[in-house]
Amino acid sequence: MRRLGTGIGWRPEIADAVERMPGIDWVEVVAENVCPGHLPDSLLRLRERGVPVIPHGVSLGLGGAERPDEGRLTALAERVEALGAPLVTEHIAFVRAGGALTASPHLEAGHLLPVPRTRDALDVLCENVRIAQEALPVPLALENIAALLSWPGEEMTEGRFLAELVERTGVRLLIDVANLHTNHVNRGEDPAEALAALPLEAIAYVHVAGGFERDGVWHDSHAHPVPRPVLDILTDLASRVAPPGVLLERDENFPEPSELERELGAIRGAVAAGREAAVVGGAARPGGGVAVLAPPEARQRLGVAQAAVLSSLVAGTPVPEGFDRARMGVQARALAAKRADVVAKVAPELPLLLGEGYREAFLEYARVRPMSGGYRRDALDFVGQLLKVGRPDDAKVRRELREWWLDRAGPAPRSPGLAARARVLLRRR
């Protein structure tokens, strides 16, 4: 396993700081946020210095009932090659449901949702992983995700589920210790028990991130300092195996570079404490896996179950039997808030044009319009709905929104200078 050392998640907002930061051995970038033919200059400079750049995918949905989309796999492979990455990572999650498999509307979650730890879900996941491994030019590692809700009738613990996944596919693991903490608070799962069940030699690297607790629910925000319990789990992991790499994730609310350096120092300290207390373990090395085919009926059952859950979360249909209604409500609100935040990032003109009314207007729209075509399509549909009902009341803002929509709704901008003029206008506001 390649030794990576200490890394940080590269984000445009902290690109300059990351380049100057001492002790950064490697970086990770969200795969969908880079274009193979137009890599940011900062990433190119890091690569020239010999700093590995690893793409981290968020949209494959390998835990979904459908087979992985060939176009998404091809796009991910292109990013791997453009970055010269030694491996690529994704998540054990589903991000969409419905469609032809279940003869129901296609729905997008816009976020990572947990798969049930059942034999059906494991069979489907293993086949999907094998398809992805064959399509990707470098080894694949998969991340355990944070969850606000639990599936009823689960048949395995997280540790056992991940161990069987590795045994059957030979896939590597990206262990997120912050997500283990999240699942401890939200689902009562013991992080030590999960670590004890894992094939530790399969770990490619480790994620560390912060979050916050509200009303007894832990939110994995990636926008807050790393708390002591997360560092303690990292120390426990490091006492069992020397992690090849450890990475700090921060996606929003970026602190000063000195604070990021302090957190990186705390992460190094937690790993060192674990190595000092290391015990000799007998974790088995992952094998090459065995051929896996999921029975068609397993995909069908999983597809129906996931479609029912996602429809409840984003379309307001009844909560499926056995699920905690309060937690489903928390997850639904979290998905809507995430959707509003990401649309504001991909279309930053909208919160500027709409001002303080943006969030309320978007959440009202999201309650009746599930996302089905990605965030950029969602932004267009949101503005289209506003214009359809004659909102907002300010006629000047409506004209500006109409210009924005017309400029983006067609195959090409109507006027090369329109976007530039809009930016100038927005800066003046």
GULOVEX-50235 format. One record per residue (C-alpha): residue number from 1; residue in three letters; x, y, z. Coordinates in nm, 3 decimals. Example, Ala and Ser with C-alpha at 12.3 -4.5 7.8 and 13.67 -1.06 7.14 Angstrom:
! residues 2
REC 1 ALA 1.230 -0.450 0.780
REC 2 SER 1.367 -0.106 0.714
This chain:
! residues 429
REC 1 MET 0.000 0.000 0.000
REC 2 ARG 0.141 0.339 -0.097
REC 3 ARG 0.238 0.560 0.195
REC 4 LEU 0.073 0.898 0.156
REC 5 GLY 0.142 1.079 0.482
REC 6 THR -0.060 1.381 0.593
REC 7 GLY -0.293 1.552 0.347
REC 8 ILE -0.569 1.807 0.318
REC 9 GLY -0.874 1.839 0.098
REC 10 TRP -0.794 2.086 -0.180
REC 11 ARG -1.065 2.346 -0.229
REC 12 PRO -1.046 2.662 -0.446
REC 13 GLU -1.111 2.882 -0.142
REC 14 ILE -0.791 2.764 0.032
REC 15 ALA -0.580 2.678 -0.274
REC 16 ASP -0.312 2.941 -0.206
REC 17 ALA -0.289 2.845 0.160
REC 18 VAL -0.255 2.476 0.078
REC 19 GLU 0.033 2.547 -0.161
REC 20 ARG 0.221 2.738 0.111
REC 21 MET 0.132 2.507 0.398
REC 22 PRO 0.426 2.309 0.540
REC 23 GLY 0.405 1.933 0.582
REC 24 ILE 0.137 1.868 0.318
REC 25 ASP 0.231 1.536 0.157
REC 26 TRP -0.076 1.498 -0.069
REC 27 VAL -0.415 1.648 -0.147
REC 28 GLU -0.759 1.518 -0.237
REC 29 VAL -0.997 1.693 -0.476
REC 30 VAL -1.369 1.637 -0.538
REC 31 ALA -1.360 1.463 -0.876
REC 32 GLU -1.675 1.623 -1.012
REC 33 ASN -1.536 1.971 -0.941
REC 34 VAL -1.242 1.951 -1.184
REC 35 CYS -1.233 1.943 -1.563
REC 36 PRO -0.963 1.715 -1.710
REC 37 GLY -0.870 1.963 -1.982
REC 38 HIS -0.866 2.270 -1.757
REC 39 LEU -0.711 2.175 -1.425
REC 40 PRO -0.667 2.463 -1.180
REC 41 ASP -0.319 2.615 -1.186
REC 42 SER -0.281 2.540 -0.816
REC 43 LEU -0.329 2.166 -0.872
REC 44 LEU -0.086 2.173 -1.164
REC 45 ARG 0.178 2.340 -0.946
REC 46 LEU 0.126 2.084 -0.670
REC 47 ARG 0.164 1.802 -0.919
REC 48 GLU 0.484 1.958 -1.056
REC 49 ARG 0.621 1.954 -0.701
REC 50 GLY 0.546 1.582 -0.679
REC 51 VAL 0.245 1.618 -0.448
REC 52 PRO -0.004 1.336 -0.528
REC 53 VAL -0.357 1.452 -0.611
REC 54 ILE -0.632 1.195 -0.549
REC 55 PRO -0.982 1.240 -0.699
REC 56 HIS -1.269 1.173 -0.460
REC 57 GLY -1.596 1.096 -0.637
REC 58 VAL -1.939 1.176 -0.494
REC 59 SER -2.188 1.088 -0.769
REC 60 LEU -2.140 0.724 -0.877
REC 61 GLY -2.388 0.587 -0.625
REC 62 LEU -2.230 0.241 -0.612
REC 63 GLY -2.472 0.140 -0.338
REC 64 GLY -2.772 0.207 -0.561
REC 65 ALA -2.983 -0.063 -0.722
REC 66 GLU -2.888 0.031 -1.078
REC 67 ARG -2.555 -0.066 -1.232
REC 68 PRO -2.299 0.217 -1.242
REC 69 ASP -2.352 0.464 -1.525
REC 70 GLU -2.091 0.417 -1.798
REC 71 GLY -2.067 0.789 -1.864
REC 72 ARG -1.994 0.867 -1.500
REC 73 LEU -1.731 0.594 -1.486
REC 74 THR -1.566 0.724 -1.801
REC 75 ALA -1.563 1.079 -1.663
REC 76 LEU -1.408 0.960 -1.336
REC 77 ALA -1.141 0.763 -1.524
REC 78 GLU -1.057 1.074 -1.728
REC 79 ARG -1.000 1.273 -1.411
REC 80 VAL -0.780 0.999 -1.266
REC 81 GLU -0.557 1.010 -1.574
REC 82 ALA -0.550 1.389 -1.596
REC 83 LEU -0.438 1.413 -1.235
REC 84 GLY -0.190 1.123 -1.259
REC 85 ALA -0.356 0.984 -0.947
REC 86 PRO -0.227 0.668 -0.776
REC 87 LEU -0.583 0.567 -0.676
REC 88 VAL -0.940 0.695 -0.679
REC 89 THR -1.205 0.697 -0.409
REC 90 GLU -1.584 0.695 -0.385
REC 91 HIS -1.854 0.621 -0.127
REC 92 ILE -2.062 0.328 -0.008
REC 93 ALA -2.391 0.507 -0.065
REC 94 PHE -2.683 0.558 -0.298
REC 95 VAL -2.756 0.900 -0.445
REC 96 ARG -3.049 0.831 -0.679
REC 97 ALA -3.339 0.590 -0.705
REC 98 GLY -3.648 0.509 -0.909
REC 99 GLY -3.651 0.492 -1.285
REC 100 ALA -3.695 0.194 -1.514
REC 101 LEU -3.595 -0.069 -1.258
REC 102 THR -3.888 0.020 -1.034
REC 103 ALA -4.122 0.182 -1.291
REC 104 SER -4.128 0.494 -1.073
REC 105 PRO -4.006 0.853 -1.117
REC 106 HIS -3.631 0.904 -1.125
REC 107 LEU -3.517 1.095 -0.816
REC 108 GLU -3.184 1.247 -0.712
REC 109 ALA -3.089 1.283 -0.347
REC 110 GLY -2.821 1.545 -0.405
REC 111 HIS -2.634 1.383 -0.116
REC 112 LEU -2.498 1.050 0.006
REC 113 LEU -2.754 0.818 0.167
REC 114 PRO -2.682 0.494 0.356
REC 115 VAL -2.744 0.154 0.202
REC 116 PRO -2.916 -0.112 0.412
REC 117 ARG -2.669 -0.362 0.554
REC 118 THR -2.848 -0.660 0.405
REC 119 ARG -2.744 -0.950 0.183
REC 120 ASP -2.935 -0.802 -0.110
REC 121 ALA -2.759 -0.467 -0.075
REC 122 LEU -2.420 -0.635 -0.033
REC 123 ASP -2.469 -0.850 -0.344
REC 124 VAL -2.562 -0.545 -0.551
REC 125 LEU -2.280 -0.333 -0.409
REC 126 CYS -2.020 -0.603 -0.480
REC 127 GLU -2.125 -0.637 -0.844
REC 128 ASN -2.131 -0.259 -0.886
REC 129 VAL -1.784 -0.232 -0.734
REC 130 ARG -1.652 -0.496 -0.973
REC 131 ILE -1.795 -0.303 -1.269
REC 132 ALA -1.628 0.015 -1.145
REC 133 GLN -1.294 -0.159 -1.082
REC 134 GLU -1.286 -0.286 -1.439
REC 135 ALA -1.358 0.064 -1.576
REC 136 LEU -1.106 0.256 -1.367
REC 137 PRO -0.732 0.264 -1.446
REC 138 VAL -0.613 0.266 -1.081
REC 139 PRO -0.718 0.094 -0.756
REC 140 LEU -1.051 0.198 -0.605
REC 141 ALA -1.110 0.271 -0.235
REC 142 LEU -1.456 0.317 -0.083
REC 143 GLU -1.558 0.535 0.210
REC 144 ASN -1.797 0.455 0.492
REC 145 ILE -2.051 0.737 0.513
REC 146 ALA -2.218 0.930 0.795
REC 147 ALA -2.589 0.865 0.842
REC 148 LEU -2.878 1.038 1.013
REC 149 LEU -3.111 0.741 0.977
REC 150 SER -3.105 0.364 1.011
REC 151 TRP -3.268 0.101 0.793
REC 152 PRO -3.497 -0.145 0.969
REC 153 GLY -3.416 -0.515 0.943
REC 154 GLU -3.042 -0.482 0.887
REC 155 GLU -2.857 -0.814 0.888
REC 156 MET -2.497 -0.705 0.953
REC 157 THR -2.294 -0.454 1.150
REC 158 GLU -2.100 -0.194 0.954
REC 159 GLY -1.772 -0.371 1.032
REC 160 ARG -1.900 -0.705 0.905
REC 161 PHE -2.055 -0.545 0.597
REC 162 LEU -1.727 -0.374 0.502
REC 163 ALA -1.522 -0.685 0.577
REC 164 GLU -1.733 -0.898 0.344
REC 165 LEU -1.721 -0.627 0.076
REC 166 VAL -1.339 -0.633 0.086
REC 167 GLU -1.325 -1.012 0.092
REC 168 ARG -1.550 -1.044 -0.212
REC 169 THR -1.410 -0.764 -0.426
REC 170 GLY -1.058 -0.683 -0.306
REC 171 VAL -1.157 -0.315 -0.294
REC 172 ARG -0.964 -0.084 -0.062
REC 173 LEU -1.123 0.116 0.217
REC 174 LEU -1.124 0.487 0.294
REC 175 ILE -1.216 0.497 0.660
REC 176 ASP -1.370 0.823 0.778
REC 177 VAL -1.330 0.836 1.156
REC 178 ALA -1.561 1.141 1.171
REC 179 ASN -1.832 0.928 1.012
REC 180 LEU -1.774 0.655 1.273
REC 181 HIS -1.832 0.921 1.539
REC 182 THR -2.145 1.044 1.358
REC 183 ASN -2.288 0.692 1.349
REC 184 HIS -2.202 0.647 1.715
REC 185 VAL -2.408 0.953 1.812
REC 186 ASN -2.692 0.903 1.564
REC 187 ARG -2.722 0.526 1.553
REC 188 GLY -2.561 0.406 1.874
REC 189 GLU -2.287 0.215 1.692
REC 190 ASP -1.959 0.155 1.877
REC 191 PRO -1.661 0.284 1.673
REC 192 ALA -1.424 0.042 1.848
REC 193 GLU -1.641 -0.254 1.749
REC 194 ALA -1.649 -0.134 1.388
REC 195 LEU -1.269 -0.096 1.380
REC 196 ALA -1.222 -0.438 1.537
REC 197 ALA -1.424 -0.602 1.258
REC 198 LEU -1.248 -0.427 0.969
REC 199 PRO -0.976 -0.578 0.751
REC 200 LEU -0.736 -0.304 0.856
REC 201 GLU -0.473 -0.386 0.596
REC 202 ALA -0.729 -0.286 0.330
REC 203 ILE -0.721 0.078 0.442
REC 204 ALA -0.595 0.312 0.171
REC 205 TYR -0.623 0.624 0.387
REC 206 VAL -0.830 0.795 0.655
REC 207 HIS -1.056 1.101 0.657
REC 208 VAL -1.086 1.334 0.954
REC 209 ALA -1.345 1.613 0.972
REC 210 GLY -1.553 1.825 1.207
REC 211 GLY -1.923 1.863 1.268
REC 212 PHE -2.173 1.976 1.531
REC 213 GLU -2.450 1.834 1.748
REC 214 ARG -2.802 1.972 1.752
REC 215 ASP -3.095 1.821 1.943
REC 216 GLY -2.911 1.495 1.994
REC 217 VAL -2.823 1.458 1.623
REC 218 TRP -2.465 1.487 1.497
REC 219 HIS -2.428 1.667 1.165
REC 220 ASP -2.114 1.585 0.967
REC 221 SER -2.071 1.941 0.839
REC 222 HIS -1.705 1.952 0.728
REC 223 ALA -1.734 2.317 0.835
REC 224 HIS -1.635 2.300 1.203
REC 225 PRO -1.322 2.211 1.402
REC 226 VAL -1.235 1.844 1.450
REC 227 PRO -1.368 1.745 1.795
REC 228 ARG -1.175 1.541 2.049
REC 229 PRO -1.393 1.226 2.012
REC 230 VAL -1.302 1.207 1.642
REC 231 LEU -0.931 1.239 1.724
REC 232 ASP -0.973 0.965 1.986
REC 233 ILE -1.117 0.730 1.724
REC 234 LEU -0.821 0.812 1.499
REC 235 THR -0.584 0.724 1.783
REC 236 ASP -0.768 0.394 1.834
REC 237 LEU -0.738 0.315 1.462
REC 238 ALA -0.367 0.404 1.460
REC 239 SER -0.310 0.174 1.758
REC 240 ARG -0.437 -0.114 1.544
REC 241 VAL -0.265 -0.035 1.213
REC 242 ALA -0.037 0.234 1.071
REC 243 PRO -0.268 0.429 0.836
REC 244 PRO -0.101 0.487 0.497
REC 245 GLY -0.244 0.838 0.485
REC 246 VAL -0.460 1.072 0.692
REC 247 LEU -0.646 1.368 0.542
REC 248 LEU -0.824 1.671 0.690
REC 249 GLU -1.152 1.755 0.515
REC 250 ARG -1.291 2.109 0.527
REC 251 ASP -1.556 2.217 0.278
REC 252 GLU -1.696 2.542 0.416
REC 253 ASN -1.644 2.813 0.678
REC 254 PHE -1.271 2.803 0.617
REC 255 PRO -1.057 2.928 0.908
REC 256 GLU -0.724 3.105 0.885
REC 257 PRO -0.436 2.892 0.752
REC 258 SER -0.283 2.887 1.100
REC 259 GLU -0.596 2.716 1.234
REC 260 LEU -0.585 2.454 0.959
REC 261 GLU -0.218 2.393 1.042
REC 262 ARG -0.310 2.355 1.409
REC 263 GLU -0.573 2.093 1.321
REC 264 LEU -0.323 1.908 1.102
REC 265 GLY -0.084 1.908 1.399
REC 266 ALA -0.356 1.762 1.622
REC 267 ILE -0.420 1.491 1.363
REC 268 ARG -0.050 1.402 1.349
REC 269 GLY -0.046 1.391 1.728
REC 270 ALA -0.345 1.157 1.741
REC 271 VAL -0.179 0.919 1.496
REC 272 ALA 0.150 0.930 1.689
REC 273 ALA -0.032 0.853 2.015
REC 274 GLY -0.196 0.553 1.852
REC 275 ARG 0.134 0.422 1.716
REC 276 GLU 0.295 0.455 2.059
REC 277 ALA 0.018 0.238 2.201
REC 278 ALA 0.017 0.003 1.902
REC 279 VAL -0.067 -0.358 1.959
REC 280 VAL 0.040 -0.638 1.729
REC 281 GLY -0.271 -0.740 1.537
REC 282 GLY -0.366 -1.021 1.308
REC 283 ALA -0.575 -0.839 1.052
REC 284 ALA -0.597 -1.034 0.729
REC 285 ARG -0.476 -0.878 0.407
REC 286 PRO -0.747 -0.834 0.146
REC 287 GLY -0.741 -1.079 -0.137
REC 288 GLY -0.819 -1.022 -0.499
REC 289 GLY -1.185 -1.096 -0.455
REC 290 VAL -1.408 -1.336 -0.638
REC 291 ALA -1.643 -1.292 -0.931
REC 292 VAL -1.972 -1.143 -0.815
REC 293 LEU -2.312 -1.129 -0.982
REC 294 ALA -2.611 -0.990 -0.797
REC 295 PRO -2.936 -1.181 -0.854
REC 296 PRO -3.182 -0.969 -1.057
REC 297 GLU -3.440 -1.002 -0.780
REC 298 ALA -3.191 -0.853 -0.532
REC 299 ARG -3.158 -0.541 -0.748
REC 300 GLN -3.536 -0.523 -0.777
REC 301 ARG -3.593 -0.549 -0.402
REC 302 LEU -3.321 -0.298 -0.324
REC 303 GLY -3.448 -0.060 -0.593
REC 304 VAL -3.803 -0.062 -0.458
REC 305 ALA -3.681 -0.003 -0.101
REC 306 GLN -3.447 0.281 -0.196
REC 307 ALA -3.706 0.448 -0.416
REC 308 ALA -3.956 0.445 -0.128
REC 309 VAL -3.703 0.600 0.111
REC 310 LEU -3.584 0.867 -0.130
REC 311 SER -3.937 0.956 -0.236
REC 312 SER -4.028 1.008 0.129
REC 313 LEU -3.723 1.230 0.182
REC 314 VAL -3.752 1.452 -0.125
REC 315 ALA -4.110 1.419 -0.252
REC 316 GLY -4.312 1.406 0.068
REC 317 THR -4.454 1.055 0.026
REC 318 PRO -4.528 0.854 0.343
REC 319 VAL -4.238 0.733 0.555
REC 320 PRO -4.180 0.361 0.484
REC 321 GLU -4.270 0.121 0.763
REC 322 GLY -4.001 0.066 1.024
REC 323 PHE -3.818 0.396 0.980
REC 324 ASP -3.792 0.655 1.257
REC 325 ARG -4.019 0.937 1.145
REC 326 ALA -3.833 1.203 1.341
REC 327 ARG -3.498 1.102 1.192
REC 328 MET -3.646 1.087 0.844
REC 329 GLY -3.769 1.443 0.899
REC 330 VAL -3.422 1.554 1.006
REC 331 GLN -3.271 1.389 0.698
REC 332 ALA -3.530 1.546 0.467
REC 333 ARG -3.456 1.892 0.602
REC 334 ALA -3.084 1.830 0.577
REC 335 LEU -3.118 1.727 0.211
REC 336 ALA -3.322 2.037 0.130
REC 337 ALA -3.069 2.262 0.306
REC 338 LYS -2.780 2.093 0.126
REC 339 ARG -2.963 2.139 -0.203
REC 340 ALA -3.014 2.510 -0.138
REC 341 ASP -2.648 2.553 -0.042
REC 342 VAL -2.511 2.376 -0.349
REC 343 VAL -2.743 2.557 -0.590
REC 344 ALA -2.619 2.882 -0.435
REC 345 LYS -2.263 2.772 -0.516
REC 346 VAL -2.323 2.659 -0.874
REC 347 ALA -2.541 2.965 -0.943
REC 348 PRO -2.403 3.234 -0.709
REC 349 GLU -2.599 3.507 -0.889
REC 350 LEU -2.927 3.374 -0.748
REC 351 PRO -2.876 3.450 -0.377
REC 352 LEU -2.735 3.789 -0.478
REC 353 LEU -3.034 3.871 -0.697
REC 354 LEU -3.290 3.742 -0.449
REC 355 GLY -3.112 3.860 -0.135
REC 356 GLU -3.238 3.732 0.199
REC 357 GLY -3.540 3.581 0.027
REC 358 TYR -3.333 3.327 -0.167
REC 359 ARG -3.328 3.050 0.091
REC 360 GLU -3.696 3.069 0.184
REC 361 ALA -3.797 3.077 -0.184
REC 362 PHE -3.574 2.784 -0.272
REC 363 LEU -3.692 2.566 0.018
REC 364 GLU -4.054 2.640 -0.076
REC 365 TYR -3.976 2.529 -0.432
REC 366 ALA -3.786 2.219 -0.313
REC 367 ARG -4.083 2.096 -0.107
REC 368 VAL -4.284 2.035 -0.425
REC 369 ARG -4.011 1.980 -0.685
REC 370 PRO -3.770 1.689 -0.626
REC 371 MET -3.434 1.719 -0.799
REC 372 SER -3.400 1.490 -1.100
REC 373 GLY -3.125 1.631 -1.318
REC 374 GLY -2.838 1.765 -1.107
REC 375 TYR -2.779 2.099 -0.940
REC 376 ARG -2.740 2.316 -1.251
REC 377 ARG -3.068 2.186 -1.385
REC 378 ASP -3.216 2.244 -1.041
REC 379 ALA -3.110 2.610 -1.049
REC 380 LEU -3.275 2.656 -1.389
REC 381 ASP -3.595 2.485 -1.276
REC 382 PHE -3.605 2.697 -0.960
REC 383 VAL -3.582 3.023 -1.153
REC 384 GLY -3.827 2.896 -1.413
REC 385 GLN -4.081 2.821 -1.139
REC 386 LEU -4.032 3.165 -0.983
REC 387 LEU -4.093 3.334 -1.316
REC 388 LYS -4.394 3.113 -1.389
REC 389 VAL -4.574 3.232 -1.074
REC 390 GLY -4.466 3.595 -1.116
REC 391 ARG -4.213 3.610 -0.837
REC 392 PRO -4.042 3.797 -0.689
REC 393 ASP -4.261 4.105 -0.659
REC 394 ASP -3.980 4.339 -0.766
REC 395 ALA -4.016 4.378 -1.145
REC 396 LYS -3.651 4.473 -1.191
REC 397 VAL -3.531 4.157 -1.016
REC 398 ARG -3.774 3.949 -1.224
REC 399 ARG -3.623 4.096 -1.544
REC 400 GLU -3.273 4.014 -1.423
REC 401 LEU -3.379 3.660 -1.334
REC 402 ARG -3.539 3.620 -1.675
REC 403 GLU -3.216 3.734 -1.844
REC 404 TRP -3.022 3.490 -1.628
REC 405 TRP -3.256 3.203 -1.716
REC 406 LEU -3.261 3.279 -2.090
REC 407 ASP -2.883 3.300 -2.100
REC 408 ARG -2.848 2.950 -1.951
REC 409 ALA -3.150 2.758 -2.070
REC 410 GLY -3.035 2.723 -2.432
REC 411 PRO -2.746 2.520 -2.573
REC 412 ALA -2.520 2.828 -2.572
REC 413 PRO -2.527 3.173 -2.409
REC 414 ARG -2.744 3.420 -2.603
REC 415 SER -2.484 3.693 -2.561
REC 416 PRO -2.112 3.649 -2.479
REC 417 GLY -2.117 3.963 -2.270
REC 418 LEU -2.431 3.892 -2.071
REC 419 ALA -2.261 3.690 -1.798
REC 420 ALA -1.989 3.954 -1.760
REC 421 ARG -2.248 4.231 -1.736
REC 422 ALA -2.437 4.031 -1.476
REC 423 ARG -2.123 3.992 -1.266
REC 424 VAL -2.061 4.365 -1.277
REC 425 LEU -2.422 4.431 -1.178
REC 426 LEU -2.399 4.189 -0.890
REC 427 ARG -2.078 4.342 -0.760
REC 428 ARG -2.254 4.679 -0.748
REC 429 ARG -2.541 4.545 -0.539
